[in-house]
């Protein structure tokens, strides 16, 4: 079952003195989060009064947060968005929907389950746990098929992977 709320990022600090906070995005970009009118903190809907992108971060002012003291109470909080509010381009998916997916090789033999997705400087890597642990670069050369609906990945493995 798909999670109704997904992690958007973490509030790192306040921004200025008018109640804004600096949100570090945990998704493709801060720009993806900018259109959301409601975000969620501690299970509570928090209407967004304004938001803008600044140096890769999302600067957000929530309704009812009018000064730096109120904004300080949000520091280090994890922020979520409702899946139903998100609009993904065709062919895109949420990484959270892949965790736990079956991973099979090009012949259909089981390799294991996708346990973690690492965003490394050189690119994204899928961690797969089966009889052995595999680190698979998330590039078309190795990821042959990603089927979110049926919850599986078809991969091409090479020696040492």
DSSP file (Angstrom, degrees, kcal/mol; ACC not computed):
  #  RESIDUE AA STRUCTURE BP1 BP2  ACC     N-H-->O    O-->H-N    N-H-->O    O-->H-N    TCO  KAPPA ALPHA  PHI   PSI    X-CA   Y-CA   Z-CA
    1    1 A X              0   0    0      0, 0.0     2,-0.2     0, 0.0     0, 0.0   0.000 360.0 360.0 360.0 135.0    0.0    0.0    0.0
    2    2 A X        -     0   0    0      1,-0.1     2,-0.2     2,-0.0    95,-0.1  -0.526 360.0-111.1 -77.4 138.9    1.3    3.4   -0.9
    3    3 A X        -     0   0    0     -2,-0.2    80,-0.1     1,-0.1    -1,-0.1  -0.471  15.8-144.8 -68.8 134.6    1.9    5.9    1.9
    4    4 A X  S    S+     0   0    0     -2,-0.2    79,-3.0     1,-0.1    80,-0.5   0.771  86.5  42.8 -72.9 -24.0   -0.5    8.8    1.9
    5    5 A X  E    S-A   82   0A   0     77,-0.2     2,-0.3    78,-0.1    77,-0.2  -0.975  71.3-165.4-125.0 137.6    2.1   11.2    3.1
    6    6 A X  E     -A   81   0A   0     75,-2.4    75,-2.3    -2,-0.4     2,-0.2  -0.907  32.1 -97.3-122.0 149.0    5.7   11.4    1.9
    7    7 A X  E     -A   80   0A   0     -2,-0.3    73,-0.3    73,-0.2     3,-0.1  -0.446  33.6-180.0 -66.0 128.4    8.7   13.1    3.4
    8    8 A X  E     -     0   0A   0     71,-3.4    18,-3.3     1,-0.4    19,-0.3   0.775  52.8 -82.0 -95.7 -36.0    9.4   16.5    1.8
    9    9 A X  E     -AB  79  25A   0     70,-1.6    70,-3.0    16,-0.3     2,-0.4  -0.990  46.2 -68.9 160.9-163.4   12.4   17.5    3.9
   10   10 A X  E     -AB  78  24A   0     14,-1.8    14,-3.2    -2,-0.3     2,-0.7  -0.973  33.1-122.1-129.8 138.9   13.6   18.9    7.1
   11   11 A X  E     - B   0  23A   0     66,-2.6    65,-2.9    -2,-0.4    12,-0.2  -0.709  29.2-177.8 -79.2 115.5   13.4   22.4    8.6
   12   12 A X  E     -     0   0A   0     10,-2.8     2,-0.3    -2,-0.7    -1,-0.2   0.857  54.5 -39.2 -83.9 -37.4   17.0   23.4    9.2
   13   13 A X  E     - B   0  22A   0      9,-0.9     9,-3.0    62,-0.1    -1,-0.2  -0.964  67.5 -70.2-170.3 178.6   16.6   26.8   10.7
   14   14 A X  E     - B   0  21A   0     -2,-0.3     2,-0.4     7,-0.3     7,-0.3  -0.417  37.0-146.3 -79.9 167.1   14.7   30.1   10.7
   15   15 A X  E   > - B   0  20A   0      5,-2.5     5,-0.6     1,-0.1     3,-0.4  -0.899  59.4 -33.3-140.5 107.0   15.2   32.6    7.9
   16   16 A X  T   5S-     0   0    0     -2,-0.4     3,-0.2     1,-0.2    -1,-0.1  -0.343  85.0 -73.5  76.4-162.7   15.0   36.2    8.7
   17   17 A X  T   5S+     0   0    0      1,-0.1    51,-1.0    -3,-0.1    52,-0.2   0.352 108.7  82.8-116.4   4.1   12.7   37.6   11.4
   18   18 A X  T   5S-     0   0    0     -3,-0.4    -1,-0.1    49,-0.2    49,-0.1   0.156 112.6 -88.2-100.6  19.7    9.3   37.4    9.9
   19   19 A X  T   5S+     0   0    0      1,-0.3    43,-0.5    -3,-0.2    48,-0.2   0.537  79.2 141.9  93.4   6.4    8.5   33.8   10.7
   20   20 A X  E   < -BC  15  61A   0     -5,-0.6    -5,-2.5    41,-0.2     2,-0.3  -0.488  32.7-156.6 -80.6 153.9   10.1   32.1    7.6
   21   21 A X  E     -BC  14  60A   0     39,-2.8    39,-2.4    -7,-0.3     2,-0.7  -0.923  17.6-122.4-127.5 155.6   12.0   28.8    7.8
   22   22 A X  E     -BC  13  59A   0     -9,-3.0   -10,-2.8    -2,-0.3    -9,-0.9  -0.880  27.9-163.0 -99.9 116.0   14.6   27.2    5.7
   23   23 A X  E     -BC  11  58A   0     35,-3.1    35,-2.5    -2,-0.7     2,-0.7  -0.885  10.7-147.1-105.2 120.2   13.5   23.8    4.5
   24   24 A X  E     -B   10   0A   0    -14,-3.2   -14,-1.8    -2,-0.6     2,-0.2  -0.768  26.1-131.1 -82.7 116.7   16.1   21.3    3.1
   25   25 A X  E     -B    9   0A   0     -2,-0.7   -16,-0.3    31,-0.5     5,-0.1  -0.452  20.0-167.2 -74.1 141.0   14.3   19.3    0.4
   26   26 A X  S    S+     0   0    0    -18,-3.3     2,-0.2    -2,-0.2   -17,-0.2   0.002  70.5  71.2-108.9  24.0   14.5   15.5    0.4
   27   27 A X  S    S-     0   0    0    -19,-0.3     3,-0.1    67,-0.0   -19,-0.0  -0.546 110.5 -68.1-123.8-169.2   13.1   15.3   -3.1
   28   28 A X  S    S-     0   0    0     -2,-0.2     2,-0.3     1,-0.2     3,-0.1   0.861 107.4 -21.5 -55.3 -39.6   14.5   16.2   -6.6
   29   29 A X    >>  -     0   0    0      1,-0.1     4,-0.7    29,-0.0     3,-0.5  -0.991  55.6-109.0-164.3 162.8   14.4   19.9   -5.9
   30   30 A X  H >> S+     0   0    0     -2,-0.3     4,-1.2     1,-0.2     3,-0.7   0.820 114.6  67.0 -65.1 -31.1   13.0   22.7   -3.8
   31   31 A X  H 3> S+     0   0    0      1,-0.2     4,-0.5     2,-0.2    -1,-0.2   0.837  92.3  59.9 -60.7 -33.6   11.1   23.8   -6.9
   32   32 A X  H <4 S+     0   0    0     -3,-0.5     3,-0.4     1,-0.2    -1,-0.2   0.875 108.8  44.2 -60.4 -37.2    9.0   20.6   -6.7
   33   33 A X  H X< S+     0   0    0     -4,-0.7     3,-1.5    -3,-0.7    -1,-0.2   0.693  90.9  86.3 -82.4 -20.2    7.8   21.6   -3.3
   34   34 A X  H 3< S+     0   0    0     -4,-1.2    -1,-0.2     1,-0.3    -2,-0.1   0.831  83.8  54.4 -55.4 -39.9    7.0   25.2   -4.0
   35   35 A X  T 3< S+     0   0    0     -4,-0.5    -1,-0.3    -3,-0.4    -2,-0.1   0.667  79.2 112.6 -72.1 -13.7    3.5   24.7   -5.4
   36   36 A X    <   -     0   0    0     -3,-1.5     3,-0.1     1,-0.2    50,-0.0  -0.373  46.4-169.1 -65.0 132.1    2.2   22.9   -2.3
   37   37 A X  S    S+     0   0    0      1,-0.2    11,-3.0    -2,-0.1     2,-0.4   0.617  75.7  37.2 -93.1 -17.1   -0.4   25.0   -0.4
   38   38 A X  E     +D   47   0A   0      9,-0.3    44,-0.4    44,-0.1     2,-0.3  -0.997  63.0 178.4-138.4 131.3   -0.4   22.6    2.6
   39   39 A X  E     -D   46   0A   0      7,-2.0     7,-3.7    -2,-0.4     2,-0.4  -0.804  24.0-126.4-121.1 168.8    2.5   20.8    4.2
   40   40 A X  E     +DE  45  80A   0     40,-2.5    40,-2.6    -2,-0.3     2,-0.4  -0.963  21.8 179.6-127.2 132.5    2.3   18.5    7.3
   41   41 A X  E >  S-DE  44  79A   0      3,-2.3     3,-2.0    -2,-0.4    38,-0.1  -0.998  77.0  -9.6-131.4 128.5    4.3   18.7   10.5
   42   42 A X  T 3  S-     0   0    0     36,-0.6    -1,-0.1    -2,-0.4     3,-0.1   0.853 129.6 -56.0  52.3  38.3    3.8   16.2   13.3
   43   43 A X  T 3  S+     0   0    0      1,-0.2     2,-0.4    -3,-0.0    -1,-0.3   0.519 114.1 117.2  77.1   5.0    0.7   14.9   11.6
   44   44 A X  E <   -D   41   0A   0     -3,-2.0    -3,-2.3     2,-0.0     2,-0.2  -0.898  68.7-119.2-111.5 134.0   -0.9   18.4   11.5
   45   45 A X  E     -D   40   0A   0     -2,-0.4     2,-0.5    -5,-0.2    -5,-0.2  -0.511  27.6-167.2 -67.3 130.9   -1.8   20.2    8.3
   46   46 A X  E     -D   39   0A   0     -7,-3.7    -7,-2.0    -2,-0.2    18,-0.1  -0.915  15.4-138.1-123.8 102.8    0.1   23.5    8.1
   47   47 A X  E     -D   38   0A   0     -2,-0.5    16,-2.5    -9,-0.2     2,-0.6  -0.327  19.2-126.4 -60.0 139.2   -1.2   25.9    5.4
   48   48 A X  E     -F   62   0A   0    -11,-3.0    14,-0.2    14,-0.2     3,-0.1  -0.789  22.6-174.1 -91.3 120.8    1.6   27.6    3.5
   49   49 A X  E    S-     0   0A   0     12,-2.5     2,-0.3    -2,-0.6    13,-0.2   0.864  71.9 -16.3 -79.9 -38.8    1.3   31.4    3.4
   50   50 A X  E     -F   61   0A   0     11,-1.7    11,-2.6     2,-0.0    -1,-0.3  -0.983  60.4-176.3-161.0 156.2    4.3   31.8    1.1
   51   51 A X  E     +F   60   0A   0     -2,-0.3     2,-0.3     9,-0.2     9,-0.2  -0.986   5.3 169.4-155.3 151.0    7.2   29.9   -0.3
   52   52 A X  E     -F   59   0A   0      7,-1.8     7,-3.4    -2,-0.3     2,-0.4  -0.977  34.7-107.9-155.8 159.2   10.2   30.6   -2.6
   53   53 A X  E     +F   58   0A   0     -2,-0.3     2,-0.3     5,-0.2     5,-0.2  -0.781  34.8 174.0 -94.4 134.7   13.4   28.9   -3.6
   54   54 A X  E >   -F   57   0A   0      3,-2.8     3,-1.9    -2,-0.4    -2,-0.0  -0.918  68.7 -24.9-144.1 113.5   16.7   30.3   -2.3
   55   55 A X  T 3  S-     0   0    0     -2,-0.3     3,-0.1     1,-0.3    -2,-0.0   0.879 125.7 -48.5  52.5  45.2   20.1   28.6   -2.9
   56   56 A X  T 3  S+     0   0    0      1,-0.3   -31,-0.5   -32,-0.0    -1,-0.3   0.412 121.1 102.6  80.2  -2.7   18.5   25.1   -3.3
   57   57 A X  E <  S- F   0  54A   0     -3,-1.9    -3,-2.8   -33,-0.1     2,-0.6  -0.732  72.0-122.3-107.9 159.4   16.4   25.5   -0.2
   58   58 A X  E     -CF  23  53A   0    -35,-2.5   -35,-3.1    -2,-0.3     2,-0.7  -0.914  18.8-152.8-101.7 122.2   12.7   26.2    0.1
   59   59 A X  E     -CF  22  52A   0     -7,-3.4    -7,-1.8    -2,-0.6     2,-0.4  -0.859  24.2-176.9 -94.5 119.0   12.0   29.3    2.2
   60   60 A X  E     -CF  21  51A   0    -39,-2.4   -39,-2.8    -2,-0.7     2,-0.5  -0.925  24.5-165.7-123.8 139.5    8.5   28.8    3.7
   61   61 A X  E     -CF  20  50A   0    -11,-2.6   -12,-2.5    -2,-0.4   -11,-1.7  -0.985  19.4-152.1-119.6 120.5    6.2   30.9    5.9
   62   62 A X  E >   - F   0  48A   0    -43,-0.5     3,-2.1    -2,-0.5   -14,-0.2  -0.635  30.0 -95.8 -87.7 145.8    3.4   28.9    7.4
   63   63 A X  T 3  S+     0   0    0    -16,-2.5    -1,-0.1    -2,-0.3   -16,-0.1  -0.357 113.1  24.0 -57.2 137.0    0.1   30.6    8.3
   64   64 A X  T 3  S+     0   0    0      1,-0.1     2,-0.8   -18,-0.1    -1,-0.3   0.336  94.1 106.3  87.0  -6.9    0.1   31.6   11.9
   65   65 A X    <   +     0   0    0     -3,-2.1    -1,-0.1     1,-0.1    -3,-0.1  -0.859  37.4 157.1-105.7  98.2    3.9   31.7   12.2
   66   66 A X        +     0   0    0     -2,-0.8     2,-0.3    -3,-0.1    -1,-0.1   0.600  52.3  27.1-103.5 -13.9    4.5   35.5   12.3
   67   67 A X  S  > S-     0   0    0    -48,-0.2     4,-2.1   -49,-0.1     3,-0.2  -0.892  83.3 -95.9-145.7 174.6    7.9   35.9   13.9
   68   68 A X  H  > S+     0   0    0    -51,-1.0     4,-2.2    -2,-0.3     5,-0.1   0.823 118.1  58.2 -63.9 -32.2   11.3   34.3   14.5
   69   69 A X  H  > S+     0   0    0      2,-0.2     4,-0.7     1,-0.2    -1,-0.2   0.916 109.1  43.8 -65.6 -42.0   10.2   32.9   17.9
   70   70 A X  H >4 S+     0   0    0     -3,-0.2     3,-0.6     1,-0.2     4,-0.3   0.879 113.1  52.8 -68.2 -37.6    7.3   31.0   16.4
   71   71 A X  H >< S+     0   0    0     -4,-2.1     3,-1.9     1,-0.2     4,-0.4   0.859  99.0  64.0 -65.8 -35.7    9.6   29.8   13.6
   72   72 A X  H >< S+     0   0    0     -4,-2.2     3,-1.1     1,-0.3    -1,-0.2   0.809  91.8  64.7 -58.7 -30.2   12.2   28.5   16.0
   73   73 A X  T << S+     0   0    0     -4,-0.7    -1,-0.3    -3,-0.6    -2,-0.2   0.685 100.1  52.9 -67.7 -16.6    9.6   26.0   17.3
   74   74 A X  T X  S+     0   0    0     -3,-1.9     3,-2.0    -4,-0.3   -63,-0.3   0.539  78.8 126.2 -94.1  -9.4    9.7   24.3   13.9
   75   75 A X  T <  S+     0   0    0     -3,-1.1   -63,-0.2    -4,-0.4     3,-0.1  -0.243  79.3   9.2 -57.0 135.5   13.5   23.9   13.7
   76   76 A X  T 3  S+     0   0    0    -65,-2.9    -1,-0.3     1,-0.3     2,-0.2   0.504  93.8 140.5  71.6   9.1   14.6   20.3   13.0
   77   77 A X    <   -     0   0    0     -3,-2.0   -66,-2.6   -66,-0.2     2,-0.4  -0.562  53.7-124.3 -79.8 145.5   11.0   19.2   12.2
   78   78 A X  E     -A   10   0A   0    -68,-0.2   -36,-0.6    -2,-0.2     2,-0.4  -0.765  26.0-149.8 -87.5 134.4   10.4   16.7    9.4
   79   79 A X  E     -AE   9  41A   0    -70,-3.0   -71,-3.4    -2,-0.4   -70,-1.6  -0.869  12.5-168.1-110.4 139.6    7.9   18.1    6.8
   80   80 A X  E     -AE   7  40A   0    -40,-2.6   -40,-2.5    -2,-0.4     2,-0.3  -0.807   8.5-152.0-120.6 160.6    5.6   15.9    4.8
   81   81 A X  E     -A    6   0A   0    -75,-2.3   -75,-2.4    -2,-0.3     2,-0.4  -0.951  29.4-105.4-128.1 156.0    3.4   16.5    1.8
   82   82 A X  E >>  -A    5   0A   0    -44,-0.4     3,-1.7    -2,-0.3     4,-0.6  -0.660  19.2-140.8 -80.7 128.7    0.2   14.6    0.8
   83   83 A X  G >4 S+     0   0    0    -79,-3.0     3,-1.3    -2,-0.4    -1,-0.2   0.867 102.8  61.5 -53.8 -37.8    0.7   12.2   -2.1
   84   84 A X  G 34 S+     0   0    0    -80,-0.5    -1,-0.3     1,-0.3   -79,-0.1   0.720 101.1  53.0 -65.6 -20.5   -2.7   13.3   -3.4
   85   85 A X  G <4 S+     0   0    0     -3,-1.7    -1,-0.3   -47,-0.1     2,-0.2   0.595  91.5  96.8 -87.3 -11.9   -1.4   16.9   -3.8
   86   86 A X    <<  -     0   0    0     -3,-1.3     2,-0.5    -4,-0.6   -53,-0.0  -0.555  55.6-161.1 -86.1 142.0    1.6   15.9   -5.9
   87   87 A X        -     0   0    0     -2,-0.2     2,-0.4     0, 0.0    -3,-0.0  -0.958  12.0-169.7-121.4 110.8    1.7   16.0   -9.6
   88   88 A X        -     0   0    0     -2,-0.5     3,-0.1     4,-0.1     6,-0.0  -0.788  26.8-110.8-100.6 142.3    4.5   13.9  -11.2
   89   89 A X    >   -     0   0    0     -2,-0.4     3,-2.2     1,-0.1    -1,-0.1  -0.340  53.8 -79.1 -62.6 152.5    5.4   14.1  -14.8
   90   90 A X  T 3  S+     0   0    0      1,-0.3    -1,-0.1     3,-0.0     3,-0.1  -0.254 120.2  21.7 -54.0 135.2    4.5   10.9  -16.8
   91   91 A X  T 3  S+     0   0    0      1,-0.3    -1,-0.3    -3,-0.1     2,-0.2   0.366  99.7 112.3  86.9  -5.6    7.1    8.2  -16.2
   92   92 A X    <   +     0   0    0     -3,-2.2    -1,-0.3    -4,-0.0     2,-0.3  -0.644  41.5 178.4 -97.9 159.0    8.3    9.6  -12.9
   93   93 A X        -     0   0    0     -2,-0.2     2,-0.4    -3,-0.1    -4,-0.1  -0.951  33.6 -94.9-151.8 166.9    7.7    8.0   -9.5
   94   94 A X    >   -     0   0    0     -2,-0.3     3,-1.5     1,-0.1     4,-0.3  -0.755  25.2-137.5 -88.7 133.7    8.4    8.4   -5.8
   95   95 A X  G >> S+     0   0    0     -2,-0.4     3,-2.2     1,-0.3     4,-1.0   0.862 103.3  66.4 -56.5 -37.4   11.5    6.5   -4.5
   96   96 A X  G 34 S+     0   0    0      1,-0.3    -1,-0.3     2,-0.2     3,-0.2   0.796  93.3  60.7 -56.5 -27.9    9.5    5.6   -1.4
   97   97 A X  G <4 S+     0   0    0     -3,-1.5    -1,-0.3     1,-0.2    -2,-0.2   0.625 102.1  52.7 -76.0 -12.4    7.3    3.5   -3.8
   98   98 A X  T X4 S+     0   0    0     -3,-2.2     3,-2.6    -4,-0.3    16,-0.3   0.727  78.7 108.7 -92.5 -24.9   10.3    1.3   -4.7
   99   99 A X  T 3< S+     0   0    0     -4,-1.0    16,-0.2     1,-0.3     3,-0.1  -0.310  88.5  17.9 -59.1 130.2   11.5    0.4   -1.3
  100  100 A X  T 3  S+     0   0    0     14,-3.4    -1,-0.3     1,-0.3    15,-0.1   0.386  92.0 146.8  88.9  -2.2   10.7   -3.3   -0.7
  101  101 A X    <   -     0   0    0     -3,-2.6    13,-2.4    13,-0.2    -1,-0.3  -0.326  55.1-107.2 -66.6 147.8   10.3   -4.0   -4.4
  102  102 A X  E     -Gh 113 152B   0     49,-2.0    51,-2.4    11,-0.2     2,-0.5  -0.540  30.9-151.2 -70.7 139.3   11.3   -7.4   -5.8
  103  103 A X  E     +Gh 112 153B   0      9,-3.0     8,-3.4    -2,-0.2     9,-1.5  -0.971  18.1 178.0-116.6 126.0   14.5   -7.2   -7.8
  104  104 A X  E     -Gh 110 154B   0     49,-2.9    51,-2.9    -2,-0.5     6,-0.2  -0.887  24.9-119.9-124.3 155.8   15.0   -9.8  -10.6
  105  105 A X  E >   - h   0 155B   0      4,-2.7     3,-2.2    -2,-0.3    51,-0.2  -0.269  44.9 -86.8 -86.0-178.8   17.7  -10.3  -13.2
  106  106 A X  T 3  S+     0   0    0     49,-0.7    50,-0.1     1,-0.3    -1,-0.1   0.695 129.7  53.3 -65.2 -17.7   17.2  -10.1  -16.9
  107  107 A X  T 3  S-     0   0    0      2,-0.1    -1,-0.3     0, 0.0    47,-0.0   0.412 121.5-105.9 -94.1   1.0   16.3  -13.8  -16.9
  108  108 A X  S <  S+     0   0    0     -3,-2.2     2,-0.3     1,-0.3    -2,-0.1   0.515  72.2 143.5  89.2   5.4   13.6  -13.3  -14.3
  109  109 A X        -     0   0    0      1,-0.1    -4,-2.7    -5,-0.0    -1,-0.3  -0.593  58.1-103.7 -80.1 139.6   15.6  -14.9  -11.4
  110  110 A X  E     +G  104   0B   0     -2,-0.3    -6,-0.3    -6,-0.2    -1,-0.1  -0.371  37.8 174.4 -64.1 136.3   15.2  -13.3   -8.0
  111  111 A X  E     -     0   0B   0     -8,-3.4    20,-0.4     1,-0.4    21,-0.4   0.696  52.2 -94.9-106.5 -37.1   18.1  -11.1   -6.9
  112  112 A X  E     -G  103   0B   0     -9,-1.5    -9,-3.0    18,-0.2    -1,-0.4  -0.992  48.8 -50.1 155.0-154.9   16.5   -9.8   -3.7
  113  113 A X  E     -GI 102 129B   0     16,-2.4    16,-2.7    -2,-0.3     2,-0.6  -0.927  46.9-113.1-119.9 143.0   14.6   -6.8   -2.3
  114  114 A X  E     + I   0 128B   0    -13,-2.4   -14,-3.4    -2,-0.4    14,-0.2  -0.661  41.1 169.1 -73.5 117.8   15.4   -3.1   -2.8
  115  115 A X  E     +     0   0B   0     12,-2.7     2,-0.3    -2,-0.6    -1,-0.2   0.711  56.5   5.8-105.1 -25.8   16.2   -2.0    0.8
  116  116 A X  E     - I   0 127B   0     11,-1.3    11,-3.0   -18,-0.1     2,-0.5  -0.994  52.1-144.3-159.1 150.9   17.7    1.5    0.3
  117  117 A X  E     - I   0 126B   0     -2,-0.3     2,-0.5     9,-0.2     9,-0.2  -0.986  20.4-159.6-122.3 120.7   18.3    4.2   -2.3
  118  118 A X  E     - I   0 125B   0      7,-3.0     7,-2.6    -2,-0.5     2,-0.9  -0.852   9.5-152.9-102.4 131.6   21.5    6.2   -1.8
  119  119 A X  E     + I   0 124B   0     -2,-0.5     5,-0.2     5,-0.2     2,-0.2  -0.868  29.7 174.2-100.8  99.5   22.0    9.6   -3.5
  120  120 A X  E >   - I   0 123B   0      3,-1.8     3,-1.7    -2,-0.9    -2,-0.0  -0.625  46.6-104.9-103.7 161.7   25.7    9.8   -3.9
  121  121 A X  T 3  S+     0   0    0      1,-0.3     3,-0.1    -2,-0.2    -1,-0.1   0.845 122.9  49.3 -54.8 -34.5   27.8   12.5   -5.6
  122  122 A X  T 3  S-     0   0    0      1,-0.3    -1,-0.3     3,-0.0     2,-0.2   0.585 128.1 -78.1 -82.7  -8.9   28.4   10.1   -8.6
  123  123 A X  E <   -I  120   0B   0     -3,-1.7    -3,-1.8     2,-0.0    -1,-0.3  -0.785  64.0 -39.1 138.2 178.2   24.7    9.3   -8.8
  124  124 A X  E     -I  119   0B   0     -2,-0.2    14,-2.8    14,-0.2     2,-0.4  -0.529  48.8-165.2 -79.3 140.3   21.9    7.2   -7.3
  125  125 A X  E     -IJ 118 137B   0     -7,-2.6    -7,-3.0    12,-0.3     2,-0.5  -0.995  11.6-143.1-129.9 132.2   22.6    3.7   -6.2
  126  126 A X  E     -IJ 117 136B   0     10,-3.2    10,-3.0    -2,-0.4     2,-0.6  -0.832  11.8-148.9 -94.7 127.7   20.1    1.0   -5.3
  127  127 A X  E     -IJ 116 135B   0    -11,-3.0   -12,-2.7    -2,-0.5   -11,-1.3  -0.866  17.1-170.6 -97.8 124.2   20.9   -1.3   -2.4
  128  128 A X  E     -IJ 114 134B   0      6,-2.9     6,-3.0    -2,-0.6     2,-0.5  -0.960   8.6-158.9-122.1 129.4   19.5   -4.8   -2.9
  129  129 A X  E     +IJ 113 133B   0    -16,-2.7   -16,-2.4    -2,-0.4     4,-0.2  -0.937  36.8 121.1-112.4 122.4   19.5   -7.5   -0.2
  130  130 A X  S    S-     0   0    0      2,-2.0   -18,-0.2    -2,-0.5   -19,-0.1  -0.360  90.0 -36.3-140.1-136.6   19.1  -11.1   -1.2
  131  131 A X  S    S+     0   0    0    -20,-0.4     2,-0.3    -2,-0.2   -19,-0.1   0.848 141.2  20.7 -61.9 -31.6   21.5  -14.0   -0.6
  132  132 A X  S    S-     0   0    0    -21,-0.4    -2,-2.0    -4,-0.0     2,-0.4  -0.876  92.2-108.6-126.9 162.6   24.1  -11.4   -1.2
  133  133 A X  E     -J  129   0B   0     -2,-0.3     2,-0.4    -4,-0.2    -4,-0.2  -0.803  35.0-165.0 -92.5 136.4   24.0   -7.6   -0.9
  134  134 A X  E     -J  128   0B   0     -6,-3.0    -6,-2.9    -2,-0.4     2,-0.6  -0.961  16.0-156.5-123.2 139.5   24.2   -5.8   -4.2
  135  135 A X  E     -J  127   0B   0     26,-1.8     2,-0.6    -2,-0.4    -8,-0.2  -0.966  21.7-174.8-110.6 113.1   24.9   -2.1   -5.0
  136  136 A X  E     -J  126   0B   0    -10,-3.0   -10,-3.2    -2,-0.6     2,-0.1  -0.934  24.1-128.1-117.4 117.2   23.4   -1.3   -8.3
  137  137 A X  E     -J  125   0B   0     -2,-0.6     2,-2.0   -12,-0.2   -12,-0.3  -0.388  24.6-124.4 -59.8 135.9   23.9    2.1  -10.0
  138  138 A X        +     0   0    0    -14,-2.8     2,-0.3     4,-0.1   -14,-0.2  -0.457  69.1 120.2 -85.4  67.8   20.5    3.5  -11.0
  139  139 A X  S >> S-     0   0    0     -2,-2.0     4,-2.9   -16,-0.1     3,-1.9  -0.919  77.7-107.6-128.5 154.8   21.4    4.0  -14.7
  140  140 A X  T 34 S+     0   0    0     -2,-0.3    -2,-0.0     1,-0.3    -1,-0.0   0.750 113.9  67.5 -56.7 -25.6   19.8    2.4  -17.8
  141  141 A X  T 34 S+     0   0    0      1,-0.2    -1,-0.3    14,-0.0     3,-0.1   0.834 119.9  19.2 -61.7 -31.7   22.8    0.1  -18.4
  142  142 A X  T <4 S+     0   0    0     -3,-1.9    14,-2.6    -5,-0.2     2,-0.9   0.704 116.9  65.5-112.2 -29.2   21.9   -1.7  -15.2
  143  143 A X  E  <  +K  155   0B   0     -4,-2.9    12,-0.2    12,-0.2    -1,-0.2  -0.830  56.5 170.3 -99.3  99.9   18.2   -0.9  -14.5
  144  144 A X  E     +     0   0B   0     10,-1.8     2,-0.3    -2,-0.9    11,-0.2   0.820  65.2   8.5 -81.8 -33.0   16.4   -2.5  -17.4
  145  145 A X  E     -K  154   0B   0      9,-1.8     9,-2.5     2,-0.0     2,-0.5  -0.979  53.4-165.5-152.9 135.8   12.8   -2.0  -16.1
  146  146 A X  E     -K  153   0B   0     -2,-0.3     2,-0.7     7,-0.2     7,-0.2  -0.969  11.6-179.3-121.5 112.4   11.2   -0.2  -13.2
  147  147 A X  E  >> +K  152   0B   0      5,-2.8     5,-2.2    -2,-0.5     4,-0.7  -0.855   7.6 173.4-117.1  95.9    7.6   -1.3  -12.6
  148  148 A X  T  45S+     0   0    0     -2,-0.7     3,-0.3     3,-0.2    -1,-0.2   0.886  78.2  55.3 -69.1 -39.3    6.2    0.7   -9.7
  149  149 A X  T  45S+     0   0    0      1,-0.2    -1,-0.2     2,-0.1    -2,-0.1   0.901 118.1  33.0 -63.4 -42.4    2.6   -0.7  -10.2
  150  150 A X  T  45S-     0   0    0      2,-0.1    -1,-0.2   -49,-0.0    -2,-0.2   0.435 110.5-125.5 -95.1   0.2    3.7   -4.3   -9.9
  151  151 A X  T  <5 +     0   0    0     -4,-0.7   -49,-2.0    -3,-0.3     2,-0.3   0.916  64.8 113.6  61.3  53.4    6.5   -3.4   -7.5
  152  152 A X  E   < -hK 102 147B   0     -5,-2.2    -5,-2.8   -51,-0.2     2,-0.4  -0.993  49.0-150.3-148.5 158.8    9.6   -4.9   -9.2
  153  153 A X  E     -hK 103 146B   0    -51,-2.4   -49,-2.9    -2,-0.3     2,-0.5  -0.983  10.4-150.5-123.6 138.2   12.8   -3.9  -10.9
  154  154 A X  E     -hK 104 145B   0     -9,-2.5   -10,-1.8    -2,-0.4    -9,-1.8  -0.953  27.6-176.1-107.5 127.5   14.5   -5.9  -13.6
  155  155 A X  E     -hK 105 143B   0    -51,-2.9   -49,-0.7    -2,-0.5     2,-0.6  -0.840  30.4-134.8-127.4 158.9   18.3   -5.4  -13.5
  156  156 A X        -     0   0    0    -14,-2.6     2,-0.3    -2,-0.3   -51,-0.1  -0.966  30.0-160.4-109.4 115.9   21.4   -6.4  -15.4
  157  157 A X        -     0   0    0     -2,-0.6     2,-0.3   -21,-0.0   -51,-0.1  -0.730   6.7-167.9 -98.9 146.9   24.2   -7.5  -13.0
  158  158 A X    >   -     0   0    0     -2,-0.3     3,-1.8     1,-0.1   -16,-0.0  -0.858  42.1 -70.6-123.8 165.6   27.9   -7.7  -13.7
  159  159 A X  T 3  S+     0   0    0     -2,-0.3    -1,-0.1     1,-0.3     0, 0.0  -0.277 119.3  20.0 -55.8 133.0   30.7   -9.3  -11.8
  160  160 A X  T 3         0   0    0      1,-0.0    -1,-0.3    -3,-0.0    -3,-0.0   0.484 360.0 360.0  88.1   3.7   31.4   -7.5   -8.5
  161  161 A X    <         0   0    0     -3,-1.8   -26,-1.8   -27,-0.1    -2,-0.1   0.450 360.0 360.0 -87.0 360.0   28.1   -5.7   -8.3
